[in-house]
């Protein structure tokens, strides 16, 4: 699995994720986005929601982990550490 595979799958999933989880935007960042992933790398996904989703955040993360059969690090812009935020927002590839 590489960046293109992940982006294609996220594009395919996005309409259902918008309906079920109120996903507004999805973006890939981290090692898969920049081509430095290893067999043990997780998939880093930045997500923004249309409205507060509460516990559905964790349900979405689990859904993506089952879909990709890999650990997912799902984060919102607000949860990014301030010192890393500019770097991540500069490299994120939105779907």
PDB file of N, CA, C and O in Angstrom:
ATOM      1  N   UNK A   1       0.850  -1.181   0.000  1.00  0.00           N
ATOM      2  CA  UNK A   1       0.000   0.000   0.000  1.00  0.00           C
ATOM      3  C   UNK A   1       0.892   1.239   0.000  1.00  0.00           C
ATOM      4  O   UNK A   1       1.860   1.329   0.755  1.00  0.00           O
ATOM      5  N   UNK A   2       0.546   2.180  -0.855  1.00  0.00           N
ATOM      6  CA  UNK A   2       1.312   3.422  -0.906  1.00  0.00           C
ATOM      7  C   UNK A   2       0.359   4.617  -0.873  1.00  0.00           C
ATOM      8  O   UNK A   2      -0.852   4.467  -0.712  1.00  0.00           O
ATOM      9  N   UNK A   3       0.938   5.798  -1.030  1.00  0.00           N
ATOM     10  CA  UNK A   3       0.163   7.038  -0.952  1.00  0.00           C
ATOM     11  C   UNK A   3      -1.006   7.049  -1.932  1.00  0.00           C
ATOM     12  O   UNK A   3      -2.118   7.430  -1.566  1.00  0.00           O
ATOM     13  N   UNK A   4      -0.767   6.640  -3.157  1.00  0.00           N
ATOM     14  CA  UNK A   4      -1.813   6.659  -4.188  1.00  0.00           C
ATOM     15  C   UNK A   4      -2.960   5.730  -3.804  1.00  0.00           C
ATOM     16  O   UNK A   4      -4.128   6.086  -3.956  1.00  0.00           O
ATOM     17  N   UNK A   5      -2.626   4.531  -3.303  1.00  0.00           N
ATOM     18  CA  UNK A   5      -3.661   3.582  -2.875  1.00  0.00           C
ATOM     19  C   UNK A   5      -4.520   4.175  -1.761  1.00  0.00           C
ATOM     20  O   UNK A   5      -5.744   4.053  -1.779  1.00  0.00           O
ATOM     21  N   UNK A   6      -3.870   4.815  -0.797  1.00  0.00           N
ATOM     22  CA  UNK A   6      -4.590   5.403   0.337  1.00  0.00           C
ATOM     23  C   UNK A   6      -5.485   6.544  -0.133  1.00  0.00           C
ATOM     24  O   UNK A   6      -6.655   6.617   0.245  1.00  0.00           O
ATOM     25  N   UNK A   7      -4.944   7.422  -0.944  1.00  0.00           N
ATOM     26  CA  UNK A   7      -5.726   8.560  -1.447  1.00  0.00           C
ATOM     27  C   UNK A   7      -6.924   8.069  -2.261  1.00  0.00           C
ATOM     28  O   UNK A   7      -8.034   8.577  -2.101  1.00  0.00           O
ATOM     29  N   UNK A   8      -6.703   7.090  -3.127  1.00  0.00           N
ATOM     30  CA  UNK A   8      -7.803   6.548  -3.934  1.00  0.00           C
ATOM     31  C   UNK A   8      -8.894   5.943  -3.057  1.00  0.00           C
ATOM     32  O   UNK A   8     -10.081   6.155  -3.305  1.00  0.00           O
ATOM     33  N   UNK A   9      -8.496   5.194  -2.035  1.00  0.00           N
ATOM     34  CA  UNK A   9      -9.477   4.572  -1.145  1.00  0.00           C
ATOM     35  C   UNK A   9     -10.227   5.635  -0.347  1.00  0.00           C
ATOM     36  O   UNK A   9     -11.441   5.528  -0.170  1.00  0.00           O
ATOM     37  N   UNK A  10      -9.522   6.661   0.139  1.00  0.00           N
ATOM     38  CA  UNK A  10     -10.186   7.734   0.880  1.00  0.00           C
ATOM     39  C   UNK A  10     -11.163   8.497  -0.013  1.00  0.00           C
ATOM     40  O   UNK A  10     -12.237   8.896   0.439  1.00  0.00           O
ATOM     41  N   UNK A  11     -10.793   8.700  -1.280  1.00  0.00           N
ATOM     42  CA  UNK A  11     -11.712   9.356  -2.219  1.00  0.00           C
ATOM     43  C   UNK A  11     -12.967   8.518  -2.413  1.00  0.00           C
ATOM     44  O   UNK A  11     -14.077   9.045  -2.481  1.00  0.00           O
ATOM     45  N   UNK A  12     -12.778   7.220  -2.501  1.00  0.00           N
ATOM     46  CA  UNK A  12     -13.907   6.300  -2.668  1.00  0.00           C
ATOM     47  C   UNK A  12     -14.813   6.308  -1.427  1.00  0.00           C
ATOM     48  O   UNK A  12     -16.037   6.256  -1.549  1.00  0.00           O
ATOM     49  N   UNK A  13     -14.213   6.371  -0.251  1.00  0.00           N
ATOM     50  CA  UNK A  13     -14.955   6.336   1.011  1.00  0.00           C
ATOM     51  C   UNK A  13     -15.584   7.668   1.395  1.00  0.00           C
ATOM     52  O   UNK A  13     -16.560   7.699   2.145  1.00  0.00           O
ATOM     53  N   UNK A  14     -15.041   8.757   0.893  1.00  0.00           N
ATOM     54  CA  UNK A  14     -15.424  10.084   1.376  1.00  0.00           C
ATOM     55  C   UNK A  14     -16.934  10.341   1.366  1.00  0.00           C
ATOM     56  O   UNK A  14     -17.447  10.842   2.367  1.00  0.00           O
ATOM     57  N   UNK A  15     -17.674  10.030   0.300  1.00  0.00           N
ATOM     58  CA  UNK A  15     -19.121  10.296   0.344  1.00  0.00           C
ATOM     59  C   UNK A  15     -19.831   9.597   1.509  1.00  0.00           C
ATOM     60  O   UNK A  15     -20.679  10.200   2.166  1.00  0.00           O
ATOM     61  N   UNK A  16     -19.492   8.341   1.765  1.00  0.00           N
ATOM     62  CA  UNK A  16     -20.141   7.639   2.879  1.00  0.00           C
ATOM     63  C   UNK A  16     -19.667   8.179   4.225  1.00  0.00           C
ATOM     64  O   UNK A  16     -20.441   8.209   5.181  1.00  0.00           O
ATOM     65  N   UNK A  17     -18.414   8.603   4.312  1.00  0.00           N
ATOM     66  CA  UNK A  17     -17.905   9.190   5.557  1.00  0.00           C
ATOM     67  C   UNK A  17     -18.561  10.542   5.825  1.00  0.00           C
ATOM     68  O   UNK A  17     -18.797  10.910   6.976  1.00  0.00           O
ATOM     69  N   UNK A  18     -18.852  11.273   4.761  1.00  0.00           N
ATOM     70  CA  UNK A  18     -19.549  12.553   4.916  1.00  0.00           C
ATOM     71  C   UNK A  18     -20.947  12.323   5.472  1.00  0.00           C
ATOM     72  O   UNK A  18     -21.402  13.053   6.353  1.00  0.00           O
ATOM     73  N   UNK A  19     -21.621  11.312   4.957  1.00  0.00           N
ATOM     74  CA  UNK A  19     -22.988  11.018   5.413  1.00  0.00           C
ATOM     75  C   UNK A  19     -23.014  10.475   6.830  1.00  0.00           C
ATOM     76  O   UNK A  19     -23.771  10.952   7.676  1.00  0.00           O
ATOM     77  N   UNK A  20     -22.183   9.476   7.083  1.00  0.00           N
ATOM     78  CA  UNK A  20     -22.250   8.770   8.364  1.00  0.00           C
ATOM     79  C   UNK A  20     -21.573   9.506   9.513  1.00  0.00           C
ATOM     80  O   UNK A  20     -22.030   9.433  10.654  1.00  0.00           O
ATOM     81  N   UNK A  21     -20.472  10.223   9.216  1.00  0.00           N
ATOM     82  CA  UNK A  21     -19.680  10.835  10.282  1.00  0.00           C
ATOM     83  C   UNK A  21     -19.584  12.354  10.180  1.00  0.00           C
ATOM     84  O   UNK A  21     -18.860  12.967  10.965  1.00  0.00           O
ATOM     85  N   UNK A  22     -20.274  12.967   9.260  1.00  0.00           N
ATOM     86  CA  UNK A  22     -20.240  14.421   9.053  1.00  0.00           C
ATOM     87  C   UNK A  22     -18.831  14.926   8.744  1.00  0.00           C
ATOM     88  O   UNK A  22     -18.443  16.014   9.170  1.00  0.00           O
ATOM     89  N   UNK A  23     -18.065  14.114   7.993  1.00  0.00           N
ATOM     90  CA  UNK A  23     -16.714  14.509   7.600  1.00  0.00           C
ATOM     91  C   UNK A  23     -16.803  15.636   6.581  1.00  0.00           C
ATOM     92  O   UNK A  23     -17.528  15.539   5.591  1.00  0.00           O
ATOM     93  N   UNK A  24     -16.063  16.699   6.834  1.00  0.00           N
ATOM     94  CA  UNK A  24     -16.008  17.838   5.915  1.00  0.00           C
ATOM     95  C   UNK A  24     -14.780  17.723   5.018  1.00  0.00           C
ATOM     96  O   UNK A  24     -14.887  17.823   3.796  1.00  0.00           O
ATOM     97  N   UNK A  25     -13.618  17.514   5.623  1.00  0.00           N
ATOM     98  CA  UNK A  25     -12.385  17.354   4.849  1.00  0.00           C
ATOM     99  C   UNK A  25     -11.553  16.216   5.420  1.00  0.00           C
ATOM    100  O   UNK A  25     -11.607  15.917   6.613  1.00  0.00           O
ATOM    101  N   UNK A  26     -10.784  15.591   4.537  1.00  0.00           N
ATOM    102  CA  UNK A  26      -9.826  14.553   4.898  1.00  0.00           C
ATOM    103  C   UNK A  26      -8.503  14.910   4.254  1.00  0.00           C
ATOM    104  O   UNK A  26      -8.466  15.408   3.128  1.00  0.00           O
ATOM    105  N   UNK A  27      -7.427  14.659   4.960  1.00  0.00           N
ATOM    106  CA  UNK A  27      -6.109  14.901   4.394  1.00  0.00           C
ATOM    107  C   UNK A  27      -5.108  13.873   4.883  1.00  0.00           C
ATOM    108  O   UNK A  27      -5.158  13.446   6.036  1.00  0.00           O
ATOM    109  N   UNK A  28      -4.216  13.485   4.019  1.00  0.00           N
ATOM    110  CA  UNK A  28      -3.156  12.540   4.355  1.00  0.00           C
ATOM    111  C   UNK A  28      -1.890  13.327   4.656  1.00  0.00           C
ATOM    112  O   UNK A  28      -1.519  14.233   3.910  1.00  0.00           O
ATOM    113  N   UNK A  29      -1.223  12.972   5.762  1.00  0.00           N
ATOM    114  CA  UNK A  29       0.058  13.598   6.077  1.00  0.00           C
ATOM    115  C   UNK A  29       0.967  12.545   6.696  1.00  0.00           C
ATOM    116  O   UNK A  29       0.566  11.392   6.854  1.00  0.00           O
ATOM    117  N   UNK A  30       2.163  12.928   7.039  1.00  0.00           N
ATOM    118  CA  UNK A  30       3.083  11.999   7.690  1.00  0.00           C
ATOM    119  C   UNK A  30       3.835  11.131   6.701  1.00  0.00           C
ATOM    120  O   UNK A  30       4.013  11.492   5.538  1.00  0.00           O
ATOM    121  N   UNK A  31       4.277   9.973   7.189  1.00  0.00           N
ATOM    122  CA  UNK A  31       5.195   9.140   6.413  1.00  0.00           C
ATOM    123  C   UNK A  31       4.601   8.612   5.108  1.00  0.00           C
ATOM    124  O   UNK A  31       5.325   8.483   4.121  1.00  0.00           O
ATOM    125  N   UNK A  32       3.317   8.307   5.079  1.00  0.00           N
ATOM    126  CA  UNK A  32       2.730   7.845   3.814  1.00  0.00           C
ATOM    127  C   UNK A  32       2.622   8.985   2.810  1.00  0.00           C
ATOM    128  O   UNK A  32       2.773   8.770   1.608  1.00  0.00           O
ATOM    129  N   UNK A  33       2.366  10.181   3.288  1.00  0.00           N
ATOM    130  CA  UNK A  33       2.254  11.334   2.388  1.00  0.00           C
ATOM    131  C   UNK A  33       3.602  11.718   1.794  1.00  0.00           C
ATOM    132  O   UNK A  33       3.683  12.145   0.642  1.00  0.00           O
ATOM    133  N   UNK A  34       4.662  11.563   2.590  1.00  0.00           N
ATOM    134  CA  UNK A  34       5.970  12.003   2.084  1.00  0.00           C
ATOM    135  C   UNK A  34       6.868  10.859   1.624  1.00  0.00           C
ATOM    136  O   UNK A  34       8.029  11.081   1.278  1.00  0.00           O
ATOM    137  N   UNK A  35       6.336   9.635   1.617  1.00  0.00           N
ATOM    138  CA  UNK A  35       7.072   8.507   1.056  1.00  0.00           C
ATOM    139  C   UNK A  35       8.124   7.894   1.953  1.00  0.00           C
ATOM    140  O   UNK A  35       8.997   7.178   1.463  1.00  0.00           O
ATOM    141  N   UNK A  36       8.072   8.149   3.250  1.00  0.00           N
ATOM    142  CA  UNK A  36       9.075   7.600   4.167  1.00  0.00           C
ATOM    143  C   UNK A  36       8.507   6.496   5.063  1.00  0.00           C
ATOM    144  O   UNK A  36       9.127   6.137   6.064  1.00  0.00           O
ATOM    145  N   UNK A  37       7.340   5.957   4.717  1.00  0.00           N
ATOM    146  CA  UNK A  37       6.704   4.941   5.555  1.00  0.00           C
ATOM    147  C   UNK A  37       7.478   3.628   5.548  1.00  0.00           C
ATOM    148  O   UNK A  37       8.229   3.325   4.621  1.00  0.00           O
ATOM    149  N   UNK A  38       7.268   2.866   6.606  1.00  0.00           N
ATOM    150  CA  UNK A  38       7.820   1.518   6.726  1.00  0.00           C
ATOM    151  C   UNK A  38       6.649   0.550   6.895  1.00  0.00           C
ATOM    152  O   UNK A  38       5.490   0.964   6.912  1.00  0.00           O
ATOM    153  N   UNK A  39       6.958  -0.731   7.019  1.00  0.00           N
ATOM    154  CA  UNK A  39       5.909  -1.734   7.212  1.00  0.00           C
ATOM    155  C   UNK A  39       5.130  -1.505   8.506  1.00  0.00           C
ATOM    156  O   UNK A  39       3.976  -1.918   8.620  1.00  0.00           O
ATOM    157  N   UNK A  40       5.760  -0.849   9.476  1.00  0.00           N
ATOM    158  CA  UNK A  40       5.120  -0.614  10.774  1.00  0.00           C
ATOM    159  C   UNK A  40       4.472   0.761  10.897  1.00  0.00           C
ATOM    160  O   UNK A  40       3.897   1.071  11.940  1.00  0.00           O
ATOM    161  N   UNK A  41       4.548   1.577   9.877  1.00  0.00           N
ATOM    162  CA  UNK A  41       4.014   2.943   9.953  1.00  0.00           C
ATOM    163  C   UNK A  41       2.497   2.948  10.053  1.00  0.00           C
ATOM    164  O   UNK A  41       1.811   2.125   9.446  1.00  0.00           O
ATOM    165  N   UNK A  42       1.989   3.900  10.838  1.00  0.00           N
ATOM    166  CA  UNK A  42       0.545   4.117  10.841  1.00  0.00           C
ATOM    167  C   UNK A  42       0.208   5.088   9.714  1.00  0.00           C
ATOM    168  O   UNK A  42       1.095   5.676   9.097  1.00  0.00           O
ATOM    169  N   UNK A  43      -1.076   5.243   9.461  1.00  0.00           N
ATOM    170  CA  UNK A  43      -1.536   6.192   8.447  1.00  0.00           C
ATOM    171  C   UNK A  43      -2.061   7.416   9.180  1.00  0.00           C
ATOM    172  O   UNK A  43      -2.987   7.316   9.985  1.00  0.00           O
ATOM    173  N   UNK A  44      -1.468   8.573   8.899  1.00  0.00           N
ATOM    174  CA  UNK A  44      -1.846   9.827   9.552  1.00  0.00           C
ATOM    175  C   UNK A  44      -2.889  10.542   8.699  1.00  0.00           C
ATOM    176  O   UNK A  44      -2.633  10.895   7.548  1.00  0.00           O
ATOM    177  N   UNK A  45      -4.071  10.750   9.284  1.00  0.00           N
ATOM    178  CA  UNK A  45      -5.164  11.392   8.558  1.00  0.00           C
ATOM    179  C   UNK A  45      -5.669  12.586   9.353  1.00  0.00           C
ATOM    180  O   UNK A  45      -6.007  12.475  10.532  1.00  0.00           O
ATOM    181  N   UNK A  46      -5.712  13.724   8.683  1.00  0.00           N
ATOM    182  CA  UNK A  46      -6.263  14.945   9.261  1.00  0.00           C
ATOM    183  C   UNK A  46      -7.727  15.023   8.852  1.00  0.00           C
ATOM    184  O   UNK A  46      -8.058  14.858   7.678  1.00  0.00           O
ATOM    185  N   UNK A  47      -8.598  15.272   9.812  1.00  0.00           N
ATOM    186  CA  UNK A  47     -10.031  15.303   9.527  1.00  0.00           C
ATOM    187  C   UNK A  47     -10.648  16.573  10.098  1.00  0.00           C
ATOM    188  O   UNK A  47     -10.247  17.062  11.154  1.00  0.00           O
ATOM    189  N   UNK A  48     -11.625  17.088   9.378  1.00  0.00           N
ATOM    190  CA  UNK A  48     -12.433  18.209   9.858  1.00  0.00           C
ATOM    191  C   UNK A  48     -13.888  17.782   9.699  1.00  0.00           C
ATOM    192  O   UNK A  48     -14.260  17.162   8.703  1.00  0.00           O
ATOM    193  N   UNK A  49     -14.706  18.120  10.694  1.00  0.00           N
ATOM    194  CA  UNK A  49     -16.105  17.715  10.694  1.00  0.00           C
ATOM    195  C   UNK A  49     -17.024  18.900  10.464  1.00  0.00           C
ATOM    196  O   UNK A  49     -16.675  20.041  10.768  1.00  0.00           O
ATOM    197  N   UNK A  50     -18.204  18.617   9.922  1.00  0.00           N
ATOM    198  CA  UNK A  50     -19.235  19.635   9.708  1.00  0.00           C
ATOM    199  C   UNK A  50     -19.835  20.108  11.027  1.00  0.00           C
ATOM    200  O   UNK A  50     -20.278  21.250  11.149  1.00  0.00           O
ATOM    201  N   UNK A  51     -19.843  19.210  12.014  1.00  0.00           N
ATOM    202  CA  UNK A  51     -20.453  19.493  13.318  1.00  0.00           C
ATOM    203  C   UNK A  51     -19.750  18.625  14.354  1.00  0.00           C
ATOM    204  O   UNK A  51     -19.030  17.697  13.985  1.00  0.00           O
ATOM    205  N   UNK A  52     -19.939  18.901  15.631  1.00  0.00           N
ATOM    206  CA  UNK A  52     -19.339  18.035  16.655  1.00  0.00           C
ATOM    207  C   UNK A  52     -19.853  16.598  16.512  1.00  0.00           C
ATOM    208  O   UNK A  52     -21.045  16.378  16.298  1.00  0.00           O
ATOM    209  N   UNK A  53     -18.948  15.629  16.631  1.00  0.00           N
ATOM    210  CA  UNK A  53     -19.331  14.233  16.423  1.00  0.00           C
ATOM    211  C   UNK A  53     -19.185  13.372  17.674  1.00  0.00           C
ATOM    212  O   UNK A  53     -19.614  12.219  17.676  1.00  0.00           O
ATOM    213  N   UNK A  54     -18.599  13.899  18.717  1.00  0.00           N
ATOM    214  CA  UNK A  54     -18.472  13.143  19.964  1.00  0.00           C
ATOM    215  C   UNK A  54     -17.734  11.828  19.780  1.00  0.00           C
ATOM    216  O   UNK A  54     -16.663  11.773  19.177  1.00  0.00           O
ATOM    217  N   UNK A  55     -18.339  10.762  20.319  1.00  0.00           N
ATOM    218  CA  UNK A  55     -17.711   9.444  20.285  1.00  0.00           C
ATOM    219  C   UNK A  55     -17.598   8.866  18.879  1.00  0.00           C
ATOM    220  O   UNK A  55     -16.830   7.929  18.661  1.00  0.00           O
ATOM    221  N   UNK A  56     -18.342   9.401  17.932  1.00  0.00           N
ATOM    222  CA  UNK A  56     -18.246   8.908  16.545  1.00  0.00           C
ATOM    223  C   UNK A  56     -16.835   9.096  15.979  1.00  0.00           C
ATOM    224  O   UNK A  56     -16.445   8.415  15.030  1.00  0.00           O
ATOM    225  N   UNK A  57     -16.072  10.025  16.569  1.00  0.00           N
ATOM    226  CA  UNK A  57     -14.676  10.209  16.159  1.00  0.00           C
ATOM    227  C   UNK A  57     -13.935   8.874  16.265  1.00  0.00           C
ATOM    228  O   UNK A  57     -13.223   8.475  15.344  1.00  0.00           O
ATOM    229  N   UNK A  58     -14.109   8.196  17.389  1.00  0.00           N
ATOM    230  CA  UNK A  58     -13.404   6.934  17.618  1.00  0.00           C
ATOM    231  C   UNK A  58     -13.970   5.811  16.754  1.00  0.00           C
ATOM    232  O   UNK A  58     -13.234   4.919  16.331  1.00  0.00           O
ATOM    233  N   UNK A  59     -15.261   5.852  16.494  1.00  0.00           N
ATOM    234  CA  UNK A  59     -15.873   4.878  15.595  1.00  0.00           C
ATOM    235  C   UNK A  59     -15.310   5.047  14.186  1.00  0.00           C
ATOM    236  O   UNK A  59     -15.040   4.062  13.499  1.00  0.00           O
ATOM    237  N   UNK A  60     -15.136   6.287  13.761  1.00  0.00           N
ATOM    238  CA  UNK A  60     -14.543   6.565  12.450  1.00  0.00           C
ATOM    239  C   UNK A  60     -13.112   6.043  12.395  1.00  0.00           C
ATOM    240  O   UNK A  60     -12.720   5.409  11.416  1.00  0.00           O
ATOM    241  N   UNK A  61     -12.337   6.305  13.434  1.00  0.00           N
ATOM    242  CA  UNK A  61     -10.953   5.829  13.473  1.00  0.00           C
ATOM    243  C   UNK A  61     -10.909   4.302  13.363  1.00  0.00           C
ATOM    244  O   UNK A  61     -10.089   3.762  12.620  1.00  0.00           O
ATOM    245  N   UNK A  62     -11.772   3.611  14.087  1.00  0.00           N
ATOM    246  CA  UNK A  62     -11.828   2.147  14.025  1.00  0.00           C
ATOM    247  C   UNK A  62     -12.266   1.666  12.642  1.00  0.00           C
ATOM    248  O   UNK A  62     -11.733   0.684  12.125  1.00  0.00           O
ATOM    249  N   UNK A  63     -13.229   2.351  12.052  1.00  0.00           N
ATOM    250  CA  UNK A  63     -13.695   2.005  10.704  1.00  0.00           C
ATOM    251  C   UNK A  63     -12.537   2.097   9.703  1.00  0.00           C
ATOM    252  O   UNK A  63     -12.360   1.212   8.866  1.00  0.00           O
ATOM    253  N   UNK A  64     -11.761   3.163   9.798  1.00  0.00           N
ATOM    254  CA  UNK A  64     -10.626   3.336   8.888  1.00  0.00           C
ATOM    255  C   UNK A  64      -9.543   2.288   9.148  1.00  0.00           C
ATOM    256  O   UNK A  64      -8.915   1.802   8.207  1.00  0.00           O
ATOM    257  N   UNK A  65      -9.320   1.939  10.412  1.00  0.00           N
ATOM    258  CA  UNK A  65      -8.327   0.906  10.727  1.00  0.00           C
ATOM    259  C   UNK A  65      -8.730  -0.439  10.128  1.00  0.00           C
ATOM    260  O   UNK A  65      -7.879  -1.169   9.621  1.00  0.00           O
ATOM    261  N   UNK A  66     -10.005  -0.769  10.180  1.00  0.00           N
ATOM    262  CA  UNK A  66     -10.481  -2.020   9.574  1.00  0.00           C
ATOM    263  C   UNK A  66     -10.359  -1.955   8.055  1.00  0.00           C
ATOM    264  O   UNK A  66      -9.974  -2.934   7.417  1.00  0.00           O
ATOM    265  N   UNK A  67     -10.684  -0.812   7.484  1.00  0.00           N
ATOM    266  CA  UNK A  67     -10.625  -0.647   6.031  1.00  0.00           C
ATOM    267  C   UNK A  67      -9.203  -0.809   5.510  1.00  0.00           C
ATOM    268  O   UNK A  67      -8.978  -1.497   4.514  1.00  0.00           O
ATOM    269  N   UNK A  68      -8.246  -0.178   6.180  1.00  0.00           N
ATOM    270  CA  UNK A  68      -6.861  -0.196   5.716  1.00  0.00           C
ATOM    271  C   UNK A  68      -6.030  -1.307   6.353  1.00  0.00           C
ATOM    272  O   UNK A  68      -4.883  -1.529   5.965  1.00  0.00           O
ATOM    273  N   UNK A  69      -6.611  -2.007   7.337  1.00  0.00           N
ATOM    274  CA  UNK A  69      -5.889  -3.055   8.053  1.00  0.00           C
ATOM    275  C   UNK A  69      -4.546  -2.541   8.582  1.00  0.00           C
ATOM    276  O   UNK A  69      -3.508  -3.192   8.461  1.00  0.00           O
ATOM    277  N   UNK A  70      -4.613  -1.357   9.165  1.00  0.00           N
ATOM    278  CA  UNK A  70      -3.405  -0.693   9.665  1.00  0.00           C
ATOM    279  C   UNK A  70      -3.831   0.332  10.711  1.00  0.00           C
ATOM    280  O   UNK A  70      -4.943   0.857  10.653  1.00  0.00           O
ATOM    281  N   UNK A  71      -2.955   0.614  11.659  1.00  0.00           N
ATOM    282  CA  UNK A  71      -3.216   1.638  12.679  1.00  0.00           C
ATOM    283  C   UNK A  71      -3.403   2.984  11.995  1.00  0.00           C
ATOM    284  O   UNK A  71      -2.635   3.359  11.109  1.00  0.00           O
ATOM    285  N   UNK A  72      -4.436   3.705  12.421  1.00  0.00           N
ATOM    286  CA  UNK A  72      -4.732   5.036  11.896  1.00  0.00           C
ATOM    287  C   UNK A  72      -4.516   6.055  13.005  1.00  0.00           C
ATOM    288  O   UNK A  72      -4.995   5.872  14.124  1.00  0.00           O
ATOM    289  N   UNK A  73      -3.803   7.116  12.702  1.00  0.00           N
ATOM    290  CA  UNK A  73      -3.673   8.251  13.616  1.00  0.00           C
ATOM    291  C   UNK A  73      -4.574   9.342  13.046  1.00  0.00           C
ATOM    292  O   UNK A  73      -4.179  10.091  12.152  1.00  0.00           O
ATOM    293  N   UNK A  74      -5.786   9.417  13.578  1.00  0.00           N
ATOM    294  CA  UNK A  74      -6.791  10.368  13.105  1.00  0.00           C
ATOM    295  C   UNK A  74      -6.755  11.593  14.008  1.00  0.00           C
ATOM    296  O   UNK A  74      -6.940  11.481  15.220  1.00  0.00           O
ATOM    297  N   UNK A  75      -6.520  12.755  13.422  1.00  0.00           N
ATOM    298  CA  UNK A  75      -6.424  13.980  14.224  1.00  0.00           C
ATOM    299  C   UNK A  75      -7.197  15.119  13.570  1.00  0.00           C
ATOM    300  O   UNK A  75      -7.390  15.156  12.354  1.00  0.00           O
ATOM    301  N   UNK A  76      -7.630  16.043  14.418  1.00  0.00           N
ATOM    302  CA  UNK A  76      -8.252  17.272  13.931  1.00  0.00           C
ATOM    303  C   UNK A  76      -7.214  18.382  13.975  1.00  0.00           C
ATOM    304  O   UNK A  76      -6.209  18.268  14.677  1.00  0.00           O
ATOM    305  N   UNK A  77      -7.451  19.445  13.235  1.00  0.00           N
ATOM    306  CA  UNK A  77      -6.523  20.580  13.238  1.00  0.00           C
ATOM    307  C   UNK A  77      -6.353  21.109  14.657  1.00  0.00           C
ATOM    308  O   UNK A  77      -5.242  21.443  15.069  1.00  0.00           O
ATOM    309  N   UNK A  78      -7.444  21.185  15.400  1.00  0.00           N
ATOM    310  CA  UNK A  78      -7.388  21.689  16.762  1.00  0.00           C
ATOM    311  C   UNK A  78      -6.558  20.839  17.700  1.00  0.00           C
ATOM    312  O   UNK A  78      -6.070  21.337  18.714  1.00  0.00           O
ATOM    313  N   UNK A  79      -6.389  19.561  17.382  1.00  0.00           N
ATOM    314  CA  UNK A  79      -5.626  18.657  18.239  1.00  0.00           C
ATOM    315  C   UNK A  79      -4.138  18.633  17.906  1.00  0.00           C
ATOM    316  O   UNK A  79      -3.350  18.029  18.634  1.00  0.00           O
ATOM    317  N   UNK A  80      -3.747  19.283  16.815  1.00  0.00           N
ATOM    318  CA  UNK A  80      -2.333  19.307  16.439  1.00  0.00           C
ATOM    319  C   UNK A  80      -1.530  20.124  17.443  1.00  0.00           C
ATOM    320  O   UNK A  80      -1.977  21.175  17.904  1.00  0.00           O
ATOM    321  N   UNK A  81      -0.345  19.632  17.775  1.00  0.00           N
ATOM    322  CA  UNK A  81       0.544  20.388  18.653  1.00  0.00           C
ATOM    323  C   UNK A  81       0.974  21.652  17.923  1.00  0.00           C
ATOM    324  O   UNK A  81       1.303  21.618  16.737  1.00  0.00           O
ATOM    325  N   UNK A  82       0.968  22.755  18.638  1.00  0.00           N
ATOM    326  CA  UNK A  82       1.255  24.057  18.022  1.00  0.00           C
ATOM    327  C   UNK A  82       2.586  24.077  17.277  1.00  0.00           C
ATOM    328  O   UNK A  82       2.683  24.671  16.203  1.00  0.00           O
ATOM    329  N   UNK A  83       3.618  23.431  17.840  1.00  0.00           N
ATOM    330  CA  UNK A  83       4.929  23.463  17.188  1.00  0.00           C
ATOM    331  C   UNK A  83       4.952  22.634  15.905  1.00  0.00           C
ATOM    332  O   UNK A  83       5.792  22.871  15.037  1.00  0.00           O
ATOM    333  N   UNK A  84       4.046  21.668  15.771  1.00  0.00           N
ATOM    334  CA  UNK A  84       3.999  20.831  14.566  1.00  0.00           C
ATOM    335  C   UNK A  84       2.956  21.276  13.553  1.00  0.00           C
ATOM    336  O   UNK A  84       3.010  20.888  12.386  1.00  0.00           O
ATOM    337  N   UNK A  85       2.013  22.085  13.996  1.00  0.00           N
ATOM    338  CA  UNK A  85       0.883  22.470  13.145  1.00  0.00           C
ATOM    339  C   UNK A  85       1.313  23.065  11.802  1.00  0.00           C
ATOM    340  O   UNK A  85       0.818  22.613  10.769  1.00  0.00           O
ATOM    341  N   UNK A  86       2.218  24.064  11.763  1.00  0.00           N
ATOM    342  CA  UNK A  86       2.598  24.630  10.457  1.00  0.00           C
ATOM    343  C   UNK A  86       3.226  23.596   9.524  1.00  0.00           C
ATOM    344  O   UNK A  86       2.955  23.594   8.323  1.00  0.00           O
ATOM    345  N   UNK A  87       4.053  22.728  10.069  1.00  0.00           N
ATOM    346  CA  UNK A  87       4.702  21.697   9.261  1.00  0.00           C
ATOM    347  C   UNK A  87       3.671  20.734   8.670  1.00  0.00           C
ATOM    348  O   UNK A  87       3.722  20.413   7.483  1.00  0.00           O
ATOM    349  N   UNK A  88       2.747  20.283   9.496  1.00  0.00           N
ATOM    350  CA  UNK A  88       1.722  19.335   9.043  1.00  0.00           C
ATOM    351  C   UNK A  88       0.782  19.984   8.033  1.00  0.00           C
ATOM    352  O   UNK A  88       0.470  19.391   7.000  1.00  0.00           O
ATOM    353  N   UNK A  89       0.332  21.197   8.330  1.00  0.00           N
ATOM    354  CA  UNK A  89      -0.596  21.871   7.415  1.00  0.00           C
ATOM    355  C   UNK A  89       0.062  22.188   6.077  1.00  0.00           C
ATOM    356  O   UNK A  89      -0.622  22.308   5.060  1.00  0.00           O
ATOM    357  N   UNK A  90       1.376  22.324   6.075  1.00  0.00           N
ATOM    358  CA  UNK A  90       2.102  22.581   4.834  1.00  0.00           C
ATOM    359  C   UNK A  90       2.229  21.314   3.980  1.00  0.00           C
ATOM    360  O   UNK A  90       2.278  21.396   2.753  1.00  0.00           O
ATOM    361  N   UNK A  91       2.284  20.156   4.622  1.00  0.00           N
ATOM    362  CA  UNK A  91       2.498  18.914   3.867  1.00  0.00           C
ATOM    363  C   UNK A  91       1.225  18.110   3.599  1.00  0.00           C
ATOM    364  O   UNK A  91       1.236  17.208   2.761  1.00  0.00           O
ATOM    365  N   UNK A  92       0.137  18.420   4.292  1.00  0.00           N
ATOM    366  CA  UNK A  92      -1.078  17.613   4.152  1.00  0.00           C
ATOM    367  C   UNK A  92      -1.584  17.629   2.711  1.00  0.00           C
ATOM    368  O   UNK A  92      -1.576  18.660   2.038  1.00  0.00           O
ATOM    369  N   UNK A  93      -2.019  16.470   2.268  1.00  0.00           N
ATOM    370  CA  UNK A  93      -2.574  16.327   0.921  1.00  0.00           C
ATOM    371  C   UNK A  93      -4.058  16.025   1.071  1.00  0.00           C
ATOM    372  O   UNK A  93      -4.450  14.919   1.441  1.00  0.00           O
ATOM    373  N   UNK A  94      -4.868  17.027   0.776  1.00  0.00           N
ATOM    374  CA  UNK A  94      -6.311  16.907   0.978  1.00  0.00           C
ATOM    375  C   UNK A  94      -6.954  16.035  -0.083  1.00  0.00           C
ATOM    376  O   UNK A  94      -6.556  16.036  -1.248  1.00  0.00           O
ATOM    377  N   UNK A  95      -7.946  15.299   0.348  1.00  0.00           N
ATOM    378  CA  UNK A  95      -8.670  14.404  -0.546  1.00  0.00           C
ATOM    379  C   UNK A  95      -9.952  15.099  -0.973  1.00  0.00           C
ATOM    380  O   UNK A  95     -10.735  14.534  -1.736  1.00  0.00           O
TER     381      UNK A  95
END
